[in-house]
Structure formats: C-alpha cells, structure tokens
Amino acid sequence: MRYDPLNAFIQEIKRYPLLKPDEERQLAEEYVETQDPALAARLVTSNLRLVVKIAFEYRRAYRNIMDLIQEGNVGLMHAVKKFDPTQGVKLSSYSAWWIRAYILRYVLSNWRMVKIGTTQAQRKLFFNLNKERQRLEAMGIEPTSKMLAQNLQVKEREVIEMEQRMGADDLSLNAEIGNADGRALTRQDTLPAPGVLADEQLDRALFDDELRFQLERFGQSLEGKEALIFRQRLLSETPRTLQEIGDDFSISRERVRQIEKKVLIRLRSYLEVEMNEYFSAHP
C-alpha cells in the first residue's frame, strides 16, 4: 500500500489524550510557574487535533495539507508559550488565533514565490476570488470583474489586478536577460541592495494605525471604573498599581483586578471581530 503521511500523522496524534478543562488549566498554570518543557509538550500534543481541523479549512488555498499542519503546529507551540491561564480564556480558543495566523502567513508567502497579497483587500481577494467565481458559475452566471468586485466588496481594479497576478507564471531570478561587459546579466543582478522592503514597512504602519484606532474606539465604549482602568492600567506606558486605583474608588485591589480582567476579555473579543484579518497577517 502507498504510504500516506497525512493519515499516518492523524493516527499518531490520536495516541495523545485530550485534556479536561480543569486539567488543562492546572497544567498551564504549572507551566507558567516552572517553564517545564514536559508540561508544554502535554499542552501541545493534546491540541494537535485542533491544528488538523484548522489546516483543513485552508486546503483549497494550498494543496500540501501537511505543510499547513506543520505551520499550524508552530503556531500552537507559540500559543502555549504565550498563554496566560489567568485571563479566563480556554487554551484552544487562544491557540486558534495563532494557528490561523501562522497558516495564513505561510499560504500567502508560498502560494507563489512572489507574495501576491499584502493589503487587507488583497488577502480577501486571494482566498475568496476563485471561490466566488465558482459559486456564480454553478448558478449559471458568467462572473464579470465588476460583479465579483461588488460581491466581495472591493474595487473592480483590484479584482482585475489579482486575476492577473494569480494567472501569471513565476519568473526565475537566475534567468538571463542580457549581457554586460561580456558576462551574462540576470534579473538577480538588477535587484536593489537588501533591506526592509517598503511594502512591509507600509503594511506594518497600517497595522499599527488600525490597532491604535480600534483601541481608542474601544475605550470610548467604556465608562466609570472600566474606562479609567483601561487607560491607566492597559494603555499607559507607566501603568498605575491595582492598589492606587483601588484607593481612588475605595475598593479592594482584588476588585480592580477583576474589573481589569473583564475589560481584557471584552477587548479580546472586540479585536477578534474588528481586526481579524490584520491579526491573521501579523502573528
């Protein structure tokens, strides 16, 4: 029989038992205190099924599902390393963010040798353009660029550009394009000096601006104690202590911590909705 690495991997991860919520929280708390690799390994292996599930969501965008699973595994390990069990969020919910982020970054970087989706609109087009075209064709409708742009809520020009990018072949940097001083000249010889790419700088700047905007917008929805704790504890470069804020409101520091935790949970849910595509591209 032909060896199937995907099936072999799935059979292998079934050997690792799932953890009950209380057991998972206890292991996570112990890992935060001890940084014991054995505890991290148990948290990772118990969530490998989640990686496979999420990777299958992107199998149409990238054919080699095992590559997606491996990237997702890296995201899972990063999530375990960063996970804070005191925030009241399940490890699986937190890990899903990082797993998707690593998979999406890999797909966008490797679908072609050249990155074809750098802005929010381009990333949306990359994953949805062919899917929407196939849906319309199945309904007997001839999909035009204008119709696709309207359905995907992007500009028609962006649809045309993405179709051209997805339809074009990759070009080798080592291909000869001429001669100079008696030697072959390749595309690689014409590249500028290495450094931070301008589009990467722009993409990061747009992300930072959007994050600041969303934090300010979220802060405007808060009132009273929640608003003060959000600004003086979570946004301030020199955050005040729980005791100092508690003294202002004549409440205990534990009560301040509870309010802060509540605000963090609301903030996380808010950003998950408002900046989902941004976080997927900036793990």
N, C-alpha and C positions, 0 to 999 in steps of 0.2 A: 504493500500500500504506500501511496505517496505521503511523505511526511508533511503535516500541516502545522506550522509553527503557531498559528493563532489558536487552533483547537488544543494544542499541547499546553499553551500558556493558560488558557481558560481552565483546563483540567488541573493544572498546577495550583492556581490561586484558590481553587475550591478546597484545597487542603487546609487553608488558613481560616479559622472560625471567625464569625462576626462577633463583635463585642457588644454587650448590653450597654445601654446609655450610662448607667452608674459606673460600670467597669471602665468604660472609655474615659469618662470624666476623671476617675481616680488615677488612671494611667497617665492622662495628660497633665494632671496636677503634679504627679510624681516626676514626670519628665521635665517640667518647668523648673522644679527644685534641684533635680540631680543631673539633668542632661545626659542620662544614661542611654547609650545607643540601642541597647536591647529593648528599652521601653518604646523608643521611637520606631524601631522595627516592627513591634507588635501593632502600633497605631497605623503604620503604613500598610502592612500586609492585610490588616482587617478591612481596609478600604480599597483594595485593588480592584474589586468588582465595580466600584463606582467609576474608576478610570475607564474600564472597558465600556461601560454604559455610555459615558460622555463621548468617548472616542468614536463610537458608532454613530453618533449624531452628525459627525463630520466626514463620514466615509465617502459621500458623494463629492466632496471638495478635494479629497486626496485619496488615491487608490490604496496605498500601502497602509492598512489599518494598524499594523504592528508599529510602524513609525509613530503614528499618532498616540498609540498606547504608551510607548516609551517616553514621549514628551510629556504626556499626562502624568506618568509616574514621577517624573522630575518635579512637575508642579505639585503633586501630592506631597512629596518629601519636603518641598519648600513650605507648604502649608502647615505641615506638622511642626516644623521648626519655628514658625511664626505664631502658631496658635496660642491664644490666651483663654484658658477654660473659665476664667472668672467673668467673661463678658456675656455669658448666658446664651451663646450660640453653639449649636452642635458642630462637631468637627467635620462631618460630611457636608454640611451647608457651607462652612468656611472653605473647605478644600475644593468644592466645586468651582469656586471663583478662580482659584489658582490653576486648577486642571484645565479649565477652558482657556484661560489666558495663555498658558504655555502651548496648548494645541493650536490655538488661533495664530499665535505668533509664528509657529513652525509652518503652518499651512501657507500663510501669506509670504513667508520667506522662501519657501521651497516649491510652491506650485509651478513657478518658473525660476530660472536662475536670477532673473531681474525682478525685484519687488514691483508688483503692479497695483497694490492697494495701500496707500499711505494715509489718505484722509478718511474721515468718517463716512462720507458719501461713497468713496471708492471701495471701502471694506464692505459696505452694504451691498453694492453692486456685485462685487466679486462672488459673494455667496448666494445672491438671490436672482441674478440676471438670467442664467440658464434655467433655473427652476421656474421662474415666472414665464419665460418663453415657452417651455414645455407645457405648462398649465394652459396657456392660451391656445396652443396648437391642439391640445387634446379636446378643447371645446370647439374646434373648427374655426378658430380665429387666427388670421395672419398677423403675428405680432410685429408692429412697427416700432421704430425707435421712440416716437412720440408717445405711443400707448404704453410702452414699457416704462418710460420716464414718469408718466402720470401714475401708473400703478405702484411704482417703487418710490414715488415722491422725491425724485431727483430731477436735475436738468437734463433735457434731451441731449445736449452736447456731451454730458458726462457718460450717458449710455453709449453714444457713438464712440467716444474715446476708449471706453472699457472694452467694447466689442473689438476694436482694432488691436488693443493690447493682448486680449485673450486669443485672438486669431493669428497673431504674428508669431513667427518662429524665433527661437533664441539665436543669437549670433555669438560666435566664438571670439574671444578677445585675442586669440592667437592667429586668427585668420589674417593673411597678408592683404594689405590694401594699397601697397605701392612700394617704391624704393627710395632710399635716401642715402646718399654718399656710398652707393654701391652695395648697400645691405637691405634686406627685406624690412619693410615697415609694417607693424601690426597695429591693431586697434589699441592694444595694451600700451604701446609706446606713446600714444596720444593722450592717455589719461592724465589728469592733473595730479599734483602731489597728494599723498594721503593726508587725511584729517577728518574732522567731524563734518558729515555731509550737511548741506544747507537744509535739505528737506527734513532730516532728522531733527535739526535744531528747531525748525518751524513747527514740526509735529509736537515736540516736547513743550514748546512755548504755548501752543494752542491748548494742550492738555492742562498745563499749569493755570492758564487763564480761566479755562472752563471750571476747574476744580475750585479756584478762588470764588468764582461767581456762584457756584452751587452752594458752597459753604456759607456765603453771605445770604443767599436766598433762604437756605435752611434756617439760619439764625434769626431771620425776620419772622419765622413762624413760631418762635419760642417767646414765652413771656415769663415774668417774675423770676423765680429761683432758677428755672431751667435756662433762661436767656443769660443770666449772669454767670452761671457755672459754665455754660458753653463758651462764653467769651473769655472768662478769666481763668478757666482751667484747661480748655481744649484748644483754643486759638492763640492764647497769649504765649509769647516767647519766654516769659518768666511767670509761669502759672503759680497762682496762689495755692496755699495748702488747704486741705479739707477743713482743718480746724479754723483757719482765718475766715473762710466763707461761712462756716457754721456759726461763728461768733456774730457775723453780720446779721444773720437771720434768727439767732437764738435757737439753733437746732444742733443736734449732735453731728460729729464728723461722719458717723456711720450713715446718718440720714443724707448727708451731702453726697457720700459715695453712692448710695442707692439712686439718687436723682441723676448723678453723672452716668451711671450705668444705663439708666433708662434712656437718657439722651443719646448715648452712643449706639444703642440698639436701633433707635429711630433714625439716627444719621446713617447707619449702615444700610438700612432698608431703603432710605431715600436715595442714597448714592447708587445703590444697586439698580434702581429704576432709571434715574436721570443720567447716569454716566456708564451704563452697562458696556457700551461699545468702546468707550475710552479705556475702561479698566481692562477689557479683553485684550487691548493692544498695548497696554503698559503694565505688565506684571511687576 
